[in-house]
Amino acid sequence: MQTKRFFAGFLIVSAILAGIVSFYASSSPDGLEKVAADKGIAAKEEEHGLAGSPLGDYGVEGIGNARLSGGLAGLIGVGLTLAVGGGLFWTIRRRGGPEARAGTRAESRTD
């Protein structure tokens, strides 16, 4: 039961951070971009190949409201990351077989 509560809390906090708090992140360039601008390297930069994609530039294409667009992009990104990461974890965990899972349970009982 505590595991389900933990994951429910994790999902709620992740959704709040990605959907709401991320909008308030600094719009100033990060350290690498600042150094590139200071050293003149930024003049040679080109647009990324995926810049025109539906989630390019930390927003959802076609939504004019920057706050809503950024929040949706964050939620979609977190959802995709959790789906892919969770799917990989679930697949790897299943491949261990019943003996491996039983050994893991026995180890956790001794702790």
SVG drawing of the C-alpha trace seen along z (x, -y; Angstrom):
<svg xmlns="http://www.w3.org/2000/svg" viewBox="-4 -38 39 58">
<polyline fill="none" stroke="black" stroke-width="0.4" points="0.0,0.0 2.8,-2.4 4.4,-1.8 1.1,-2.8 1.0,-6.0 4.6,-6.8 4.0,-6.4 0.7,-8.4 2.6,-11.2 5.4,-11.0 3.0,-11.4 1.2,-14.3 4.5,-16.1 5.9,-15.4 2.7,-16.7 2.8,-19.9 6.5,-20.5 6.2,-19.8 2.8,-21.4 3.0,-24.5 6.4,-25.2 8.3,-24.7 6.8,-27.9 8.6,-29.9 12.0,-28.5 14.6,-31.0 14.2,-32.2 17.8,-33.3 20.2,-31.1 22.0,-28.3 25.7,-28.4 26.7,-26.6 24.6,-29.0 26.1,-32.0 29.7,-30.8 28.8,-30.2 27.4,-33.7 30.4,-35.3 32.9,-33.4 31.1,-34.0 30.4,-30.4 26.7,-31.1 26.9,-32.9 27.5,-29.6 24.5,-27.8 21.8,-26.4 18.3,-25.6 17.8,-22.0 16.3,-19.5 13.4,-18.9 12.7,-22.6 9.5,-22.4 8.3,-19.3 5.0,-19.3 7.0,-19.6 9.8,-21.8 11.1,-24.7 9.5,-23.4 6.0,-24.1 3.1,-22.4 2.7,-23.5 -0.6,-25.3 -1.3,-26.6 -0.9,-30.3 -0.9,-30.6 2.8,-30.2 1.8,-29.1 -0.6,-26.4 1.7,-25.3 4.7,-24.9 2.7,-23.2 1.3,-20.7 4.7,-20.0 6.0,-19.4 3.2,-17.0 3.6,-15.2 7.3,-14.9 6.9,-13.5 4.2,-11.1 6.4,-9.8 9.4,-9.5 7.5,-7.6 5.9,-5.3 9.1,-4.4 11.1,-4.1 8.3,-2.2 7.9,0.1 11.6,0.9 11.6,1.5 8.6,3.7 10.1,5.7 13.4,6.2 11.7,7.1 9.6,9.7 12.6,11.3 14.1,12.2 11.8,15.2 10.0,16.4 13.2,17.6 14.8,14.1 11.7,12.4 11.5,14.9 15.2,14.2 14.5,10.5 11.6,10.9 13.7,13.1 16.5,10.5 14.1,7.7 12.7,9.6 16.1,10.0 16.7,6.3"/>
</svg>
